[in-house]
Amino acid sequence: MEYQEIMKVLSDCGLGALVAADDWKICEVNEAAVRLLHGQEHNWLIGKYLFEIAEPLCAEPEQKMYAYIGFNEYLLRCPTPAAHNLPPDCRLIVFRAATRDAQCDMFEHALEQVSDAVIMCDEETRISFLNNACIKMDEVVPGDVIGEKNEDVYEPLDGQELIIPCSIREKQVFLSRRQIYTTRYNKNVDITANTYPIIQNGQVLGGYSIMKDWSAVDSLNKKIIELQAKLIAQSDPGKQRSGKSALSAKYHFNDITHISASIETLIEQCRRAAKSDSSVMIYGETGTGKELFAQSIHNDSRRAKGPFLAINCAAIPENLLEGLLFGTEKGAYTGAEHRQGYFEQANNGTLMLDELNSMNINLQAKLLRVLQDGVVRRVGGASAIHVDVRVLSNLNIPPMQAIEENKLRRDLFYRLGVVNLTIPPLRERKEDIPLLAKQFIMKCNVRLSRNVRGLDPATVDLFNAYSWPGNIRELEHIIEHAINILPDDEPMIKPDYIPKYMSESQSLLHPVSRPAESPALRSSLNSTMQDVERSTICKVLREHGGNISATARVLKMSRQNLQYRIRKYGIQVKELLM
């Protein structure tokens, strides 16, 4: 079609179109362009430069740059249709009114910053928007749930119907409604919500909820009560203090960010282990969050109101560590004072021994005696002091390896490893990366006064290809690094702002040391496993008509993780269905 015909058709549709030379000088305009660009008459724009009138329209459409024309008036460039017989060295620029788009983006940006959780659904109860607070509270990945029905993502646990579908169906407002539900990732959430249907000209467009995390409100109430108790105790020193010890653990199982099945299984094991007083040994690589699990076990146990103390066995010299654990009597050595040890301070509570494999083997023998008898003797003292302490410990190398390398006594392992738990490394739970990254981005935004929205898709691919030797701690540091150097006008973390060592590192291959094996065997095994995984994905995709969400649910992985594997194996979904 001739470009003049295209410009007329576009004008009839309310779309502005103009022909600009290579230097952006305007050569021709249609009637809609004159109106949208506030031209006094048709020829007023001819000969002017587009970048002087509306510079963002010079950018490619994919960049979505708004051109500000006047108060509450915005334009947006559109994809350009193929046009014949354009003047030499000229281009066709198409644009439209985009005030509603800009307002929508601004409102969405504002909702991202509010502390209350907000979720919005369309008239068919399909989720269309979640703000940052909702993502954090529910621990969901937006890419996995946007477009899904509310009832396919959430399930009520209190016998009530989900509030938003009810509000949309009945066209009613529900205020201060409490609801307990679980997500498809098995995160239990307790909320109070104000829920509204969106009605325009009698038509129901959808509905939304503004929610508060009831557990956070309840926790705040408890803190207020504790502060009141402390004030009362200070004003009346003779009164017996009660309540939770100042030496307390701050983390709970709900603080463990995840959607992966492996972490959900581990949390369930930890919850069951928390009910007893048996010793628990946690193995996990550096940066996997071992103390987070240890504190959660304490807070879910009958000792939750008792003290929680943690001591890093790798950070303290052997000669000081014994005194810190068991206490000292004055004169036991030069500078020694009469002082309680960690076992005494943790009486009726929990003691966590961090990096137990770094403790001297001789001191482990003394520790074993205390664990067997429930009695401590201070360094330089003779009297026996009975203690009631639950001991949790963690290792950063596998227990059997620690025993073989003489870093852990076998008898101490049997005493402390009654319950053995292993935290999977991040490379084995990559479906958790988007959610963890989102949490760290929100945390850094608050601390650094920034406004970063999320990860660029290319960054997500890079993260999925990396093996994360530093695990979650490394991910957090990489996010903080990126936000620190990100330009103020850049809302997404792109690969350009990721530390160079990450893209250059051999960790993108397989950096973690493993027992030696023949290259041929390793290649054959890897190839076979990948073939099995690829064929399984193809089979399930066919069974579900290429539906990504349904396939991901059956395979128990996130949509993002499934899409990564589809790209990795070069699976053409459309060809599968032919």
N, C-alpha and C positions, 0 to 999 in steps of 0.2 A: 504494500500500500504506500502511496506517495506520502511524504512527510506532512504536506499541507492538509491532506484528508485526515491523517492521524491526529493532528493538532485540533482540527474542528471536532472530531468525535470525542476527543479527550475533554474539550471545553464543554460540550453538551453533557458530559458526565461529571462536570464540576472539577475537573483536574486541570491544573495549570501546565502549560507547555511553552517552552521557548527554545529558540535556536541560538547557540552561542558559539563564537569563534574560539580558536585555540587559546587566545589570550583572555577568554571569558567575556568579550564584548558581546552584548545582546544584539542579534540581527533581526529576529522575528519573535512575536509573542501571540498567543491566542487570547480570547476574551477573558477566560477564567484566570489566566496569569495576570492580566491587568488588574482584575478585581482583587486577587489574593495578595499581590505585591503593592496594592494601594496606588496604582498609577492613575494620574488625573485623566489621561486619555491614552488611546491606543499607541500613539507614537512617542509618548513621554518616556517609555523605557528603552526605545531603540537608541543604540549608541552608548548606553550606560554599561558599566561593568558589573557583572553579577556579584562578584565578591564585595563590592561596595554597598550593595543593596541587601543581600542575604547570603553571606559567605558560606554558611553550612550547606547550602544547596550545591556547592562545588564539590563536596565530598561524595564518595561513592555511596549508593543507597544502603549497602550492607552495614555501614558505620552508624546509621540511625542518629544523625546529627540534626537537632531541631534548629530551625531558623526563627529567631524572635523578631516579629514584625511590628508589634505594638502591644499595649497592655492586654494580657491574656489572649494573645494571638500568636500561634506557632505554625510553621510549615515544615513538611517532611518530604524529602526526595523519594521518588518511587522508581521501581525498575523501569527501564526504557524499552519500549517495543522496537522491533526491527523496522526501520524506515528507509524507503528508497529515495534516491535523487536529492539527498541533503547537499547543500552548497559545500564546495571544497573546504577542507580543514575546519569543518563545523560539527557540532554535536547537538543532539536533542536532549533536553533536560525536562523531566516530568516531575511534578510535585503536587501536593494536596494540602488541604487544611488539616492540621494535626493538633489543634488545641486540646481536644479530648484526650488524645494519646499522651500529651505532655502532662496534663492534669492527673491522669491515671498513674503515670510514672512517679509524679511528685507525691500523690496520696500513698502509693505503695511504699515509697521511700520513708514517709512519715510513719506508716504502720510498722515498718521494720525496726524503728527505734523505740517504740513504746514497750514498757515492761510487762504489760499484760499479754497473754497469748491470744492470738487472733487466727481463726480459721474460717474460710469462706467456701461455700459450695454453690453450684448452679441449681436449676430447678429439678434436675434429676439426681441431686445430692452428690454430684461428682465434685471432688475437691479441686478448687481453682486457685486457692491462695493459702499459704501459711506464713506467718511472720517469724522472725528469728526466735522470739520467745516461745512460740509454739513448737518450732523445730527442736529447741533445747529441751523443753518439757517432755515432749512425746518421743524424742530421740528417733525421728524419722528423717529419711533423705527425700527432699522435695521431688527430685527426679523420679523416685520410685512410687510416689503416691499421687502426684498431680494427675488429674484425669481419672483417678480411681474413685469408685463409689465410697461414700463415707462409711457405710456398713461393711465394706470389704477390707477396710483398714483398721476400724475400731470395733470392739465387741464389748457391750456393757457387762459389768460383773455384779451389778446391784439389782438385777431383775427388771430394770426400767428400759424403755426404748431410748435409743440415742436421741439427743435433744434436737440437733439440727434437722434431721428428716421429719421429726414430729412437728417442729415449728413451720417448716415449709408446707407440709401437708395440711395442717390445721390453720395456717396463716395467723399464728398467735405468737405473742412475745412471752418468753419465759425468763423471769428475773430471779437471780440468786438461787438457781437450781443446782443442787449438788449431784455429781455423778461420778461413779467409779468405773473405769473401763480399762481394757488392755489393748495394746496395739498388735498388729500382725507380727511384730518383732518381740512379743511377750513382755513389753514394758507396761507395768501396772501404774495407772495414774489416777489420782483423786483430785477432783476439781470442784470449784463453784463457778457457774457461768451465767452470763446474761446473753440470751439468744434471740435473734430478731429475724423475721422473714423480710426479704427485699421485695416490696410490692410497688409497681408503677403502673398507673392507669388501670388498676384492677388485675394486672398480670403479675404473677409471682415469678421473679427472675432468679431467685435463689434464697440463701440465708447465711447467716454468720453467727459465730459465738465469740464473745470476749471472755476469756477464762483466767482464773487465778489458780495456781497450784496450791491445793488445800494443805498438802504436807508441808509446804514452805510457810504457810500462814500458821499452821499448828506448831511448827518448829520455832517460829518467832514468838508465839505466845509462851512457849516453854522457856525461851531465853529471858523473856520479861519476868517470868516467875522466879527463875534462878537469880536474876539481878536483884529482885525484891528481897529474896532470901539472904543474899549477900549483904545488902544494905541493913537488913534487920540484924544479922549476925554482927556486923560492925558496930551498930549502935548498942548492942547488948552482947559484949564479949563473953559473958558467962553462959549464954544460950548455946546449946548443942547445934552445930551446923548439920544440915542434912542435904540430900540431893546429890547430884552428880559431881564427881571430883573435878577439880580444876585441871588435873592431868587427864584430859579426855581426848578421844579420837573424833575427828570432825567428819570423816567420810562414811557414807552408807552405800549399800548396794545400788540404790537409785542414782548415785553419782557416777557409776561406771557406764560410760558412753559406749553403746554397741548396738548392732542389729544382727551380728553373726550368731549362728547357732552354737558355735563352739564356746563362745563367752557366755551365752545364756545357759548352756549345760553346766559350765564351771560355776556360775553364780548359784544355780540350784544345788550343786554339791556343797558349796560353801555355806549356804543357808542351813542345810541339814547338819553339816559339821558344827555350825555355831551353837546348836542346841545342847551339845555335850561339853564336857570339860577336857576332852582328849586333846593331846598336843597335835598341832598342825604344822606341817612343813610345806612351804610353797617354793616351787622351783620356777624360775622364769629368767629369760635373758635380761640384760641391763635395759632399763627403760620400759618394761612391760607393765609396771604398776603394781608391784608386789605389796608395797605397804598399803596401797589403796584397798586391796583385798583383805589384808590383815586387819585394818581398822574397821572395815565393814563387818568382818566376822565378829570382832569385839562388840560392835554396836548392835548386833543382832543376837547377842548371847545374854544369858542371865547376869553376866558381869558388866552389862552396859553402863550401870551407874557407878561402877568402880573405876579406878584409874587405868589408863592405858599409857604405857611407857615404851619407847623404842630406843634401842641403842645400836649404833653402827659399829660392828665388830672390826671393820676394816679401817676405820678412821681413828681409832684410839690405840696407843701403844699398849703392849701386853702388860707392862708393870702398872699402868693406870687402870686398865680394863678390869682387873681382878677387884681392885678397891671400889670401882664404880658399881660393879655387879653385887658384891657381897657386903660392902660397907667397910669402914675403917674405925679403929680405936686410936685415940690420941697417943702418939709416940710409936706407932707401929713402924713408921719410917720417918725420915726427916720431912717435916712439914705436914705430917698426917694429923687429921683432926677427928674428933668424935662425930661420925657421920653415917647416916643410913645409906645402904646400897639400893640399887634398883629393885631387887627382890622384895625388900621391906617396903619400899615406896609403892610397889605394885600389889601389895597385899589385898586380897579380895578382888583383884582385877586381872589385867593381862600384861605380860611382858613380851615384847617382840624383839627377837635377836636378828638384826639385819646383817646379811652376808656372813652367816655362821661359818662358812668354809674358810673365812679369813682369820678365825680365832685360833690362837696357838693350841696345838694338840694337847699340851700339858694342862692348859686351863680348861680344855674340854673335859678332862677327867674330873676336875673339881666341880665343874658344872653338873656332870652326871650324878655325883654324890648328892648334891642339893636336890636334884630332880627326884632321886630315888627316896630320900628321907623326908623331903619337905622341910628341911632345916638348914639355915645358913649360919655360918660363924664369920663374924667380921674379921678382916685382916688385922692381926695383933690382938684379937679377942679370944676368949675361951668359952663364953656362954653360948648355948644353942638358942636360936631364935626361930620359932615355927612360923612358916609363911604358907599362905594359900594363894598360889599364883598359877594362872594358866599361861603356858609358854607357847608362843607362835614363833616360827623361825622361817627364814628364807635363804635360798642359795641362788647364785647366778651361774652355776654349772650343775649338770645333772648329779643327783645324789650318789649314784654308783661310781661316777667318774671321780667325785670328791673323795670317796672311800679308797678307790684304787690309787689315787695320787697322794694318799695319806693327809688329806686336808680335812677329813671328817672321820671321827671314830665310828666304827661299825655299831658298837653298843649304844653310842649316843644317837645314832640314826634311828635305831629301833625304839629308843625312848622318845625322841622328839618327832619322829616321822610316823606316828600312829596313823594319822591321816595325811596322805601325800597328794598334793595338788600341783598341777602343771599349768602355767599360763601360756597359751599359744603366742608365738611372736607375731608381729604385725604382718609379716609377709604371708602368713597362713590365714589371715582374716582381713584381706584387702577390701572386702565389702564394707568394713567399718571406716575406711579412710575418709570418704566424703563427709560423713557425720562428724568424725573427730576433727577434721579440718575446719568444718563450719563452726564447731564449738571454740576452737582456738582462735579463729578469725574474730568471733564475737568478743572473746576475752581480750584480745589485743586491741580491738577497736575501742573498748572502754579505757584500757590502760594507756594507750598511745593517742587517744582522741582522734581516731581515724574513722573512715567510713567505707571500708572495703566490703564488697558484696559477697564474693566467693572465689572459686577457682575457675580459671579458663579451661575449656575442654582439653586443650593441649597439655595443660599442667596435670589434669586428671590422668591422662594417658601416661605421662612421665612418672607420676606417683605409682601407677599400677605396674609399671615396668621395673621399678626399683625394688630392692630386696630389704631395705630398712634394717641395717645392722644395729642402729640405735633405737629402733622401735618407736613407741609413741613419744618418748622424750625427744627423739630426733625430729619427728614430724612437727612437734610443737615449736622447736627451735627454728626449723626451716620456715614455718609460717611467720614467726615473729621477725626473722631476717627479712623476708619478702616485704612485709608490711612496713618495716623501717625504711626501706629504700624505694618503695613504690611511690611514684609521683602522686601528688594530691588529687589530680583529676583522673586517675586511673582506678576504676572500681573493681577490676578483676586481677587476680594474681596470675600473671603469664609466665611462661618458662624463662623469659629474660631476667626475671627477678628471683629465680631460684639459684641457690649457691652452685657455682660451676662444678664443684667436685661431684655433685649428684649426677649430672649428665655425663661427666667424663669417667666416673668411677666404674671399676669392674663390678661394683655391686649391682649394676644393671644386668649383669649376667648371673653368676652364682657365687657371691663372695664368701659365704659361710663355709668354714672348713668342715669337710665330711671325710669319713674313712675312705681310703684309696680304693678305687675300683677300676676295672679295665675300661678304657674309652669306648670300646665296642659294646660292652655290656651296658654302660651308662647310656650310650646313644640309643641302643635297642630298647631299653626300658623306658626312657623318656618318650621315644617315638610311639611305643605301644600305648602308654598312658594318655598321650595327647590324642592318638587315634580314637581311643575309647571315649574320651571326653567329648571330642568333636562329634562322633557318631551319636552319642547320647543326646547332645544338644540338638542336633538335626532331627532326631526321632521325636523329641518332645515338641519342638517347633512345629513339625508336620501335624502332630496329634492335636495341637491347639491353633491350627490355622495361621501360624506365624505371629500369634499374639505374644508380645514380649513379656507383659505383666504376668499372664497365666503361666507361661513357660518358666519364668523366674521363680514363681511360687512353688511349682512342682519340684524344681531343682534346688529349692531352699537357698537361693542366692538373690542378691539385690538386682534390680533392673540394670543398674550401672555396671555391675560385675558381669552380668550376662552379655551386655552390649560390648564390653571390652573383649570378652572371649569370642563373640561373633566376628569382631574386627580381626582379632588375633589369628583365627583359623580361616579367615576369608570366606565365611559362610554367606551366600547370597540367598536371603530369606525368600525373595520372590521366586527364584528358580526352584527352591524346595517344594513350593506349592503348585508348580506347573504339572 
